Amino acid sequence: MGKFKITCDEATTICDKNQYGEARFGEKLKLMMHFYGCKICKCYSDQNNRMTKIYNVYSKDKCNQHTCLTSEDKEKIEVAVKEKMQ
């Protein structure tokens, strides 16, 4: 069981890698084991996934444009995130 024990810092790093499809199977397994004992990291992972989904939905509308987000765009994303958090 000691081989599967990781710190919260390691868990968040693996979570970020997993989001981009870069986490290996062993890392994913360690992350799942960590989630059983750490609800804070599980919450981080859930929030991270929500943010990615929101961004992906929004970015599909803008996929052919290579511009930075406007203040209006940032506000729309912020409102969407706050709605999802409630």
Buried (B, 14 or more C-beta within 10 A) or exposed (E): EEEEEBEEEBBBBBBBBBBEEEBEEEBBBBBEBBBEEBEEBBEBBEBBEBBEEBEEEBEEEEEEEEEEEEEEBEEBBEEBBEEEEE
